[in-house]
Amino acid sequence: MGTVLVPLPACDFDPTEVAVSWRVLRRLGHRVRFATPGATVATADDLMVTGRGLDPWGAIPGLDRVVLVGRVLRANVVARADYAALLEDPEFTAPSGWDAVDLDTVDGLLLPGGHRARGMRPYLESERLQGLVVDAFRRDLPVAAICHGVLLAARSIDPRTGRSVLYGRRTTALTWSLESRAWRVARVTRFWDRDYYRTYVEAPGEPRGYMGVQQEVTRALRQSGDFVDVDPDNPNAALQSSGRARDSDDDARPAFVVRDANYLSARWPGDVHSFARGFAEMLAGAATE
């Protein structure tokens, strides 16, 4: 089967989007390699692993172990188990450096997300990773991006055209509906760090949501209609739009993914099982062409 490269930030990646994708791709016969800024082992956003720090008392030592709101917002039991297994994976514990990787020995590129600004901004703003994404699209390699990973793709400008690699493609990403709902909750429950769920916030004079993932990705596209969200007429629309229901190995109904030729996108951790399975299918199809 194929080899997938997953570039990661040094810290604060989303544990579900990485660990579940890793487990599903491995189960379906693909090799998963990792790359980090300094070839050191990456760490996930601890709040998304444990849920600690997402309740109003989360900054108080000892009380932070009492997790209520955090239990809802953190990775679910399957994703936490996958993350624990990922930490023991030899490929994960011996990553390449961003500067050392190329695409000659891989069959696909997977761009995960995360939202915590401390770790995610260096990843999203990396000229090295943006160049890697451009190279992947030029080679017509299968590329998959989820959540803020789509923002990395949107920022990857092909110097031959002066446009994003997503220009002329259909995509989804973390929607403003999902992002703003999580932000509103955290502004109350994590009041000492009110913008925890916003990687980028608006400057004075910018309209609300201008720096949201959906809005920035849409600005990189050929037309606004190329950003795709759930069809309200879909029989599973309520599940897909709830922000609570997550897909699983056995239930794809809550998931929403968008494929455009060799490019696959998804919105948030609740789509990740279907996202990873879809990418595995793309890789298998590319191998037979």
C-alpha positions, 0 to 999 in steps of 0.5 A: 500500500502507500506511504503517507507523510503527516507534518505536525507542529511541535505541539498543540495538534489535535489528537483526534485528527492525527491519532484516529487518521493514523490508526485507520490508515495503518489498519488499511495497510498504509504506512504513516510517517511524521515530520516536525520542525526539529525532528523531535517528538510532537505533543498534542494539545493537552486540553483536547486530550484530558479536558482539564482547563476547559472548566471555570475552575480549570486554572486552580491546581487540584480542582482542574482534575474535576472535568465537566465541560472538558469531558464534552469538548475533549477527544472521545474515548476512542480517540484518546485510546488511539492517541495513547497507542500513537505515542508508542509508534516507532514512526511517531517517536522518530519523526523527520525534520520539516527541512529534511523531508521531500515527497519522492518517497511518499504517496500522499500528504495528510494535513491535520489541524489544531487550534491553539495559537501557541503551537499551530501558528508556526505550522500554519505560517511555515513557508517550508510546509507551504512549499511542500503542499505546493509540490504535492499538488504539482505532483498530483499526489493525494492530499487530505486536509482537515480543520485548520489543515485546510488553512495550511493548504489555502495559504500555499501559493503556487508561484507559477500562478500566484494563487492558492493550490485550492483556487479552482477546487471545492473544499470544506474546513472548520466552519464558522458555525463550529468555530464560533460555537466552541469559542463562545463556550470557551469565552465563559468556561475558560475566561482567563484565556478567552480566545483559546479556540481562536487561532487568529482573532480579528484586528480592530475594524475587521468584521466578526469572523473575518479571521475565522478558518472558513472565511480565510479559506474562502478568500483563497478560492475562485468563488465563495461557492467553492467552500462547501458546507452541509446541505440542509436537505441531507437526511443527516444534516442535523447530525452533521451540523450539531457540533456534538455528534462524531462519526465512528468506525461503524457510523459515518452519518455525522461526518461531512467530507468533500472530495475534489479529484486528488484532494480530500477535506473535512471540517473537524474531529467529528469527521475523522473516521470517514476522512481517513477511510476516504483518504485510504481509498484515494491512496489505493486508487492512485496505486492502481492507476 
